[in-house]
Amino acid sequence: MVINMAEPVYIIGIDLGTTNSVVSFAEIKTLADEKPDIKIFEIPQLVAPGTIEKRAVLPSFILIPGKHDVPAEGLQLPWKNEANLAVGEFARDRGAELPQRLISSSKSWLCNTMVDRNKPILPWEISDSEQKKSPVEASAEILKHIRDAWDFTMATQDGKEKKHLKMQNQEIFLTVPASFDAVARELTVKAAQNAGLTNISLLEEPQSAFYAWIESNAKVWRKQIKKGDLVLVCDIGGGTTDFSLIKVTEEHGELVLERISVGNHLLVGGDNMDLALAYAISQQLTQEKGPRLDSWQVRGLWHSCRLAKEALLSQPDRKEYPVTILGRGSGLIGGTIKTNLDRETIEKVILDGFFPQCEKTATPVIVQKTGIREMGLVFESDPAVSHHLAKFLSLSDDSPGDFSLPNKILFNGGIMKSRMIRKRIMEIVSSWSTEEGGEAPKEIQAVNFDLSVARGATYFGFAKRGKGIRIRGGLNKSYYVGIAAAMPAVPGLPAPIKSVCVGSFGMEEGTTEKITGQEFALIVGEPVVFDFLGSIKRHNDKVGTIVEDWEGEIEKITTLEATLEGNHGNIIPVYLEVRVTEIGTLELWCVSRQDGNRWKLEFNVREKESSGV
């Protein structure tokens, strides 16, 4: 039998999560079946030094231990005898005791514009720069583990490697937050390529969760939603909150799904809740037993609270869960502190702190910033998810002052396993709907809050091949390039910067637009820099639209750079061309009007302070 090496055998969906990563797959030959047989790939990983077990979830944690932190042979994997780091469950658990050597939330670092995401900066606390990794490298390490685990499990038979079954030869759909801008998406692709995965396409996580719902309700989903429905996908995971709106319309008698709005990238999720619980218990212990817990103990308590929270939220009848805090000094065992996390504390801390009742006019509370702070992830100053949701829905309607009210809600993410939290969100949105004289929204029942995104990504692969309905999405925001206005110089007054739309909201994959109506002057022979901007508010700008007064509606993202060959200082008339690639990234080109020469504008992801953005 001759195997065509160019043809993939599997469609693979990878949910590269902030806190947990999941992989699903299905054989392409099942395309003709009524329903694809989507399976979850059980990922081999270290769960203790030298102990390998398979798990449906790979915690997105990387441990870079010191010489004496883990036994020399403790990091060995079946496919790697020598290793200097660990990825997965053991990394997460041991890292709770060695937080200075733990890399977490690498995905969120990919969209942190305050740092150079290509430089080795993680973990922050390690002084040895040789052991640090960039956010791109950290994401690549997680994907490398997934790739190697797949190849060891799925592409090795009778001790022989089957190249056509290796992950790099399959069709892969990698999910990203809907809120990821063009730069973060580009860096995600780079991480995948660094991991040896080139045949990939990107898919927004809320859309993927919706695809999973369609797949699980293959015969009846059209009976559960109808023309005119507006579906809110509320995705709250361990590190982030992601909102999307999907509108249901009809064309030629068939339902059409269109993603019409996405929210900002919000760094608030289960990790924030665990930390809030840890501080609540810490304060309680200080009042009851005296000594304050130090930062090392609070870090350990944070980890314990995560386990306790997950147990209590998944077991509604359970009233409390034991929590252990290690003591300090030589008598660690004797100094161990034991207490309990009870359901009442969870309800008070999580419901009241993160999901408070509020009016639909609520906005996130802006806290005055401290002049000097630690570099790191830019967490939300207001942890109230309900405030962010109100703001998102107020921005999701193109008519000023109007408010988008969903009548269906699909929940996703580990936090949403809690019926208590889902109920609170439904109550909040229902209060907004009834205030407008409408009906309370209905919950669309998700199948699995942890695995849906990965399963939906695999289903999307079949839909892209014509086996299933697709959601119209395209660009998640409108994109712009800053152009200096042609006007006389005025002392003390910089030339105004106009914003030219180079990518309109909803512009679909595989499409190209040219801005030929305006002529731009490009300097050759030396580096040139453009401000690259974006907006989640301006949905109606078309490619080529010039916006002069854009403050407050359009935000700077990063810079674009190009060095054109030619005589130093020469000016060439060019037009701009934008392309949304098939894999979901954005390309910008300068095209000479004289001879058609083309130069790609590269994203520069240096920190804002040094790039001048």
ABEGO torsion letter per residue (X at the ends): XBBBAABBABBBBBBBBAABBBBBBBBAAAAABABBBBBBBBBBBBABBGBBBBBABBBBBBBBBBAAABBAAAABBAABABBABBBEAAAAAAAAABAAABBBGAAAAAABAABBAABBAOBAABABAAABBBAAAAAAAAAAAAAAAAAAAAABBGGBBBAAABAAABBBBBBBBAABBAAAAAAAAAAAAAAGBABBBBBBAAAAAAAAAAAAAAAAAAAABBBGBBBBBBBBBAABBBBBBBBBBBBGGBBBBBBABBBBBBBBBAAAAAAAAAAAAAAAAAAAAGBBBBAAAAAAAAAAAAAAAAAAAABAABABBBBBBBBBEABAAAABBBBBBBAAAAAAAAAAAABBBBBAABBBBBBBBBABBBBEBBBBABABAAAAAAAAAAAABABBGBBBBBABBBBBEAAAABAAAAAAAAAAAAAAAAAAGBBBBBBBBBABAAAAAAAAAAAAAAAAAGBEBBBBBEBABBBBBBBBBBBBBBBGBBBBBBBBBABBBGBBBGBBBBBAABBBBBBBGBBBBBBBBBBAABAABBBGBBBABABGABBBABBBBBBBBEBBGBBBBBBBBBBBBAAGBBBBBBBBAAAGBBBBBBBBABBAAAAGX
